[in-house]
């Protein structure tokens, strides 16, 4: 296995163990991957290649087949997610660490996380239809609160990232104008908002820039 790791192995070990041993079904495995986007990388696939080779060397066909099935699931998820999707998953994971969320914003905060964590365009459409509150000024007010806190703390990169996410939802509000009955219109608005977002900002100064290789 190569030694120039893009991140500390001990940082991914708990999530990797969960993916291997605590997710017996493919659906549960996918859930683990989406909650731990640092696993959705070619580097982790290389780890599986090594595990498969070791099992083959030891003549353990059951373990080799197990590692192969897990690697295939990881590979399938990675192929079906764009770099932008993976960045949004990382962003949701970072946002989830926020602890000082006022009661008035807790529900919309939860819905924003669900939207960012959604693995498909169809899921994002469904979330907007079920939670049209995301297309109101309350979303803007929530992000302004987080941006003010980040500014006060001198976290300039966080400020840029939060502004970009806010801009995504702002474009959705303008394009849809609270209308969520037409699925194709929602899909078009989501694609446009993501296409216009400068995702390079999300990797500036952050370790997960390596995950985009």
Secondary structure, 3 states (H helix, E strand, C coil): CCCCCCCCHHHHHHHHHHHHHCCCCHHHHHHHHHHCHHHCCHHHHHHHHHHHHHHHHCCCHHHHHHHHHHHHHHHHHHHHCCHHHHHHHHHHHHHCCCCCCCHHHHHHHHHHHHHHHCCCHHHHHHHHHHCHHHHCHHHHHHHHHHHHHHHHCCCHHHHHHHHHHHHHHHHHHHHHCCCCCCHHHHHHHHHHHHHCCCCHHHHCCCHHHHHHC
